[in-house]
Amino acid sequence: MSNYDDKIRLYALADPRALVEESDAIAKFVFEALQASPSARRRVNISPSSGWLDYTALDELWERSAPPALPSQTVALKAAEGLLTRLEQKCSDANRAWPERLRGISLVPPVGQLRRIGLNAVTRPDGSTWDHWVYRAEPQLALDGGSKTRAGVFGAQIEVRVGQGGQPIGIYSRWTPLSGERKFTDLSPFRPLPGDDGDDTSEPVIKYLLQGAGIPQYYLAPYYFSGDNSDPSMSSASPYSLTVDIVRMRQNKSRMTLAALARGGSGDYLYNWALCSLTQVETGVREIGRGNSQTIDSIDGRTTMNSIEVGNGSYIVLLNVQDRATGAFKHQQQQIFSSPFSSEVESDAPALQVA
């Protein structure tokens, strides 16, 4: 047994800038995988904020002039997974012509690391006819050092749309490629979040978390997911799996105090705040800074809480949190509104329960 068999893995994400800078080469190989020629009606895009792949045949997806002759479900499945196999071969180190700066990076996960979610026929918006098949799958990653257990990636999805005659007409990869760097750490015990009512008796599921497009993220870390699949509770499963709660703590006639509490790491956190006003969007994002930190006794032990004071209003709050001890990072975006009742005090305080 290796020294890492009882550890769990963290996965570093590739820098999207490298993928964007090689987007011409990537588009060439995507078209080779599609077995199609580039044209003004076929579009390949690599997201500059996340490295996600998007391909659309503009004259086929929803816009085909004549109703398509769709293949059987079996043929559509073969077409979708065949395309993903060719994509992995063309857009990875398996291709000798793959750009040197992208060595070690695969644009999409291998089919063997995908868990099929579904394959369904989709009608046109007016319901007049079937338009295409849509195939969806969730990436799976080795969780433990010995690769005995796999965990899905919450927030990630690979989607292929198959149209006329079994031809792929759309790809949407909600997946940021991995850089190839790994880190091993310990699995943290499951601790229910404050406020959980205990009605859910199901065991939590461990999954990696991929955040949304444009949200800074540098690695995939595991979390415990519990409760309703449509709105699950999420708690830390490793010292690098930070969670952050932002609440309105106090408010008077003109100002309110926002507080944040990170969990899952050492407890020694550095916070950095910014705001975007929803009523004055033209002013853009306003950086606030590090706020006011205080050490408190929480249910997780001694930890650092942080607060800022702002004028009453409606905001998108942007918060970066870094664990000083481990370097673990978490970016949180959240809508916060002042209460119309200025006398309200500590309206959201239960989310920041302390010992």
C-alpha positions as CSV (number, residue, x, y, z in Angstrom):
1,M,0.0,0.0,0.0
2,S,1.3,3.5,-0.9
3,N,1.5,6.3,1.5
4,Y,-1.3,8.0,-0.3
5,D,-3.9,5.2,-0.4
6,D,-5.7,6.6,2.6
7,K,-5.6,10.2,1.4
8,I,-8.0,12.1,-0.9
9,R,-7.1,14.0,-4.0
10,L,-7.3,17.7,-4.9
11,Y,-7.1,18.6,-8.6
12,A,-5.6,21.8,-9.9
13,L,-7.5,23.5,-12.8
14,A,-5.8,24.6,-16.0
15,D,-5.4,28.3,-16.7
16,P,-8.2,29.2,-19.1
17,R,-5.9,31.8,-20.7
18,A,-3.7,29.1,-22.1
19,L,-6.7,27.4,-23.7
20,V,-8.0,30.7,-25.2
21,E,-4.6,31.6,-26.6
22,E,-4.5,28.2,-28.4
23,S,-8.2,28.4,-29.4
24,D,-7.4,28.3,-33.2
25,A,-5.6,25.0,-32.8
26,I,-8.3,23.7,-30.5
27,A,-11.0,24.6,-33.0
28,K,-9.1,22.8,-35.7
29,F,-9.0,19.6,-33.7
30,V,-12.6,19.9,-32.6
31,F,-13.7,20.0,-36.2
32,E,-11.5,17.0,-36.9
33,A,-13.3,15.1,-34.1
34,L,-16.6,16.3,-35.5
35,Q,-15.5,15.1,-38.9
36,A,-16.8,18.4,-40.3
37,S,-15.4,21.4,-42.1
38,P,-15.3,24.8,-40.5
39,S,-17.8,27.3,-41.8
40,A,-19.5,30.5,-40.9
41,R,-22.5,28.5,-39.6
42,R,-20.4,26.3,-37.3
43,R,-19.0,27.9,-34.3
44,V,-16.4,26.7,-31.8
45,N,-15.8,28.8,-28.7
46,I,-13.6,28.5,-25.6
47,S,-14.7,30.6,-22.7
48,P,-12.0,33.0,-21.5
49,S,-13.2,32.8,-17.9
50,S,-13.5,29.1,-17.5
51,G,-12.1,27.2,-20.5
52,W,-15.5,25.6,-21.2
53,L,-16.0,24.4,-24.8
54,D,-19.1,25.3,-26.8
55,Y,-19.9,24.2,-30.3
56,T,-23.1,24.9,-32.3
57,A,-24.1,24.1,-35.8
58,L,-26.2,27.2,-36.2
59,D,-28.2,26.0,-39.2
60,E,-29.0,22.6,-37.6
61,L,-29.8,23.3,-33.9
62,W,-33.4,24.6,-33.7
63,E,-33.0,26.3,-37.1
64,R,-33.0,23.4,-39.7
65,S,-35.4,24.4,-42.5
66,A,-36.8,20.9,-42.9
67,P,-37.7,18.6,-40.0
68,P,-34.7,16.4,-39.2
69,A,-34.6,12.6,-39.7
70,L,-33.4,11.6,-36.3
71,P,-31.7,8.3,-35.6
72,S,-32.7,5.7,-33.0
73,Q,-31.8,6.3,-29.4
74,T,-29.1,3.5,-29.7
75,V,-27.5,5.2,-32.8
76,A,-27.7,8.6,-31.1
77,L,-25.9,7.2,-28.0
78,K,-23.2,5.7,-30.2
79,A,-22.8,9.0,-32.0
80,A,-22.5,11.1,-28.8
81,E,-20.0,8.8,-27.1
82,G,-18.1,8.3,-30.3
83,L,-17.6,12.0,-30.6
84,L,-16.5,12.4,-27.0
85,T,-13.9,9.6,-27.6
86,R,-12.6,11.4,-30.7
87,L,-12.5,14.7,-28.9
88,E,-10.4,13.2,-26.1
89,Q,-8.0,11.7,-28.6
90,K,-7.7,14.9,-30.7
91,C,-7.6,17.4,-27.8
92,S,-5.1,15.8,-25.4
93,D,-1.6,14.4,-25.3
94,A,-2.8,11.5,-27.4
95,N,-2.6,13.8,-30.4
96,R,1.1,14.4,-31.3
97,A,0.1,17.8,-32.8
98,W,-1.5,19.0,-29.5
99,P,0.1,22.4,-28.7
100,E,3.2,22.1,-26.5
101,R,1.9,24.6,-23.9
102,L,-1.2,22.4,-23.4
103,R,0.7,19.2,-22.7
104,G,-0.8,17.4,-19.8
105,I,-4.2,19.0,-20.4
106,S,-7.2,17.2,-21.9
107,L,-10.0,19.4,-23.1
108,V,-12.7,16.9,-22.1
109,P,-12.7,13.9,-19.7
110,P,-12.4,10.4,-21.3
111,V,-15.7,8.6,-21.8
112,G,-14.6,6.1,-19.2
113,Q,-14.6,8.9,-16.6
114,L,-18.2,10.0,-17.4
115,R,-21.4,8.9,-15.7
116,R,-24.3,9.1,-18.2
117,I,-27.1,11.2,-16.8
118,G,-29.5,10.8,-19.7
119,L,-30.3,10.7,-23.4
120,N,-33.5,12.3,-24.3
121,A,-35.3,13.5,-27.5
122,V,-36.0,17.3,-27.6
123,T,-38.9,19.0,-29.4
124,R,-38.8,22.3,-31.1
125,P,-40.1,25.2,-28.9
126,D,-43.4,25.3,-30.8
127,G,-43.8,21.5,-30.3
128,S,-44.1,20.9,-34.1
129,T,-41.5,18.2,-34.4
130,W,-38.6,16.5,-32.7
131,D,-35.5,18.6,-33.2
132,H,-32.6,16.5,-31.8
133,W,-31.3,14.1,-29.1
134,V,-29.4,15.5,-26.1
135,Y,-26.9,13.4,-24.2
136,R,-25.7,14.5,-20.8
137,A,-23.0,13.0,-18.6
138,E,-21.2,14.0,-15.3
139,P,-17.4,13.8,-15.0
140,Q,-16.1,11.4,-12.3
141,L,-12.7,11.7,-10.6
142,A,-10.6,9.3,-8.5
143,L,-11.2,10.4,-4.9
144,D,-8.7,8.4,-2.9
145,G,-5.0,8.0,-3.5
146,G,-5.4,4.4,-4.4
147,S,-8.0,5.2,-7.1
148,K,-10.5,2.7,-5.5
149,T,-13.3,5.2,-5.2
150,R,-14.6,7.8,-7.6
151,A,-16.6,11.0,-6.9
152,G,-18.7,13.0,-9.3
153,V,-18.1,16.7,-10.0
154,F,-21.1,18.8,-8.8
155,G,-21.6,21.7,-11.3
156,A,-19.9,19.9,-14.2
157,Q,-21.6,18.5,-17.2
158,I,-20.8,17.3,-20.7
159,E,-23.6,17.7,-23.2
160,V,-23.8,16.5,-26.8
161,R,-26.7,17.2,-29.1
162,V,-27.3,14.8,-32.1
163,G,-29.5,15.7,-35.0
164,Q,-30.1,14.9,-38.7
165,G,-28.8,11.4,-39.6
166,G,-27.0,11.0,-36.3
167,Q,-24.7,14.0,-36.8
168,P,-23.5,15.9,-33.7
169,I,-24.9,19.4,-33.9
170,G,-23.9,20.8,-30.5
171,I,-21.4,20.4,-27.7
172,Y,-21.5,22.1,-24.4
173,S,-18.8,21.2,-22.0
174,R,-19.3,22.8,-18.5
175,W,-15.9,21.5,-17.5
176,T,-12.7,23.3,-16.8
177,P,-9.8,21.1,-17.9
178,L,-7.4,19.8,-15.2
179,S,-3.7,21.0,-15.3
180,G,-2.3,17.6,-14.3
181,E,-1.1,18.8,-10.8
182,R,-2.4,16.9,-7.8
183,K,-2.3,17.3,-4.1
184,F,-3.2,14.8,-1.4
185,T,-4.9,15.6,1.9
186,D,-7.0,14.1,4.6
187,L,-10.7,13.4,4.5
188,S,-12.5,15.6,7.1
189,P,-15.4,14.0,9.1
190,F,-18.9,15.0,8.1
191,R,-20.4,17.7,10.3
192,P,-24.0,18.8,9.6
193,L,-24.3,22.5,8.9
194,P,-25.8,24.8,11.6
195,G,-29.5,25.0,11.3
196,D,-30.0,21.5,9.8
197,D,-33.2,20.1,11.2
198,G,-32.0,16.5,11.2
199,D,-35.1,15.3,9.2
200,D,-33.0,14.0,6.4
201,T,-31.6,10.6,7.4
202,S,-29.8,9.8,4.1
203,E,-26.0,9.5,4.1
204,P,-24.2,12.5,2.7
205,V,-22.5,12.0,-0.8
206,I,-19.0,13.2,-1.5
207,K,-18.5,15.2,-4.7
208,Y,-16.0,17.6,-6.1
209,L,-17.3,21.2,-6.6
210,L,-16.9,23.1,-9.9
211,Q,-18.2,26.7,-9.5
212,G,-19.8,28.8,-12.2
213,A,-18.3,30.5,-15.2
214,G,-16.3,33.6,-14.3
215,I,-15.9,32.6,-10.6
216,P,-12.3,32.4,-9.6
217,Q,-11.3,28.8,-8.8
218,Y,-7.9,27.2,-8.8
219,Y,-8.6,23.6,-7.8
220,L,-11.3,21.0,-7.3
221,A,-11.9,20.0,-3.7
222,P,-14.4,17.5,-2.2
223,Y,-17.5,18.4,-0.3
224,Y,-20.3,16.5,1.5
225,F,-23.6,17.0,-0.2
226,S,-26.8,16.1,1.7
227,G,-30.5,16.8,1.5
228,D,-32.6,17.6,-1.6
229,N,-30.7,17.0,-4.9
230,S,-32.3,20.2,-6.3
231,D,-31.1,22.3,-3.3
232,P,-28.5,20.3,-1.4
233,S,-26.6,21.4,1.7
234,M,-22.9,21.5,1.3
235,S,-20.2,21.1,3.9
236,S,-16.4,20.7,3.9
237,A,-14.8,17.3,3.3
238,S,-11.2,18.4,3.5
239,P,-9.0,21.1,5.0
240,Y,-9.0,22.7,1.5
241,S,-12.8,22.6,1.0
242,L,-13.9,26.0,2.3
243,T,-17.5,27.1,2.7
244,V,-18.5,30.8,3.2
245,D,-21.7,32.3,4.7
246,I,-22.5,36.0,4.2
247,V,-25.4,37.5,6.1
248,R,-26.8,40.9,7.1
249,M,-26.1,41.1,10.9
250,R,-27.4,44.6,11.8
251,Q,-29.2,47.5,10.2
252,N,-30.4,51.0,11.1
253,K,-32.1,53.7,9.1
254,S,-29.2,54.3,6.7
255,R,-26.6,51.5,7.1
256,M,-26.2,47.8,7.6
257,T,-23.5,45.5,8.7
258,L,-22.6,42.4,6.6
259,A,-20.7,39.6,8.2
260,A,-18.9,36.5,6.8
261,L,-17.8,33.3,8.3
262,A,-15.6,30.7,6.5
263,R,-15.6,27.1,7.6
264,G,-13.6,24.0,6.7
265,G,-10.0,25.1,7.1
266,S,-7.6,26.2,9.8
267,G,-9.9,29.0,11.1
268,D,-7.2,31.6,10.3
269,Y,-8.8,33.4,7.3
270,L,-8.0,36.5,5.3
271,Y,-11.1,38.2,3.8
272,N,-11.3,40.6,0.9
273,W,-14.7,42.3,0.0
274,A,-16.2,44.0,-3.0
275,L,-19.7,45.2,-3.9
276,C,-21.7,45.8,-7.0
277,S,-24.9,47.8,-6.5
278,L,-28.0,46.4,-8.2
279,T,-29.6,49.8,-8.4
280,Q,-26.4,51.6,-9.8
281,V,-24.9,48.9,-12.0
282,E,-23.2,51.5,-14.1
283,T,-20.8,52.2,-11.2
284,G,-19.4,48.7,-11.5
285,V,-17.6,46.7,-8.8
286,R,-16.4,48.7,-5.8
287,E,-13.6,47.2,-3.8
288,I,-14.0,47.4,0.0
289,G,-10.9,45.7,1.2
290,R,-10.2,43.4,4.1
291,G,-13.0,44.5,6.5
292,N,-12.9,44.0,10.3
293,S,-11.8,40.6,11.6
294,Q,-12.4,39.2,15.0
295,T,-11.6,35.8,16.5
296,I,-14.7,33.9,17.8
297,D,-15.5,30.5,19.3
298,S,-17.6,28.8,16.7
299,I,-19.1,25.3,16.6
300,D,-15.9,24.3,14.7
301,G,-13.5,25.8,17.3
302,R,-11.6,29.2,17.3
303,T,-12.1,30.9,13.9
304,T,-11.9,34.3,12.2
305,M,-15.2,36.1,11.3
306,N,-15.2,39.3,9.3
307,S,-17.6,42.2,8.8
308,I,-18.1,45.4,6.8
309,E,-20.5,48.3,7.1
310,V,-22.3,49.6,3.9
311,G,-25.2,51.9,3.1
312,N,-28.6,50.3,2.9
313,G,-29.4,48.9,-0.6
314,S,-29.3,45.9,-2.9
315,Y,-26.0,44.4,-3.8
316,I,-24.1,41.5,-5.3
317,V,-21.5,40.9,-2.7
318,L,-18.1,39.4,-3.9
319,L,-15.9,37.9,-1.3
320,N,-12.5,36.2,-1.5
321,V,-11.4,34.1,1.4
322,Q,-7.9,32.6,1.9
323,D,-6.8,30.3,4.6
324,R,-3.5,31.7,5.9
325,A,-2.3,28.3,7.1
326,T,-2.9,26.2,4.0
327,G,-3.4,28.7,1.2
328,A,-6.9,27.3,0.5
329,F,-9.0,29.7,-1.5
330,K,-12.8,30.3,-1.9
331,H,-14.7,33.0,-3.9
332,Q,-18.3,33.6,-2.9
333,Q,-20.9,35.7,-4.7
334,Q,-24.2,36.4,-3.1
335,Q,-27.1,38.8,-3.3
336,I,-27.8,40.8,-0.1
337,F,-30.7,43.2,0.4
338,S,-31.4,45.6,3.2
339,S,-34.6,45.1,5.0
340,P,-37.5,47.6,4.4
341,F,-37.9,47.6,8.2
342,S,-35.0,49.6,9.5
343,S,-35.5,48.4,13.1
344,E,-34.8,44.8,12.1
345,V,-31.7,43.5,13.9
346,E,-29.6,40.3,13.3
347,S,-32.2,39.1,10.8
348,D,-29.8,36.5,9.3
349,A,-27.7,35.8,12.3
350,P,-28.6,32.1,12.7
351,A,-26.4,31.3,9.6
352,L,-23.4,32.4,11.7
353,Q,-24.1,30.3,14.8
354,V,-21.3,30.3,17.3
355,A,-20.5,28.0,20.2
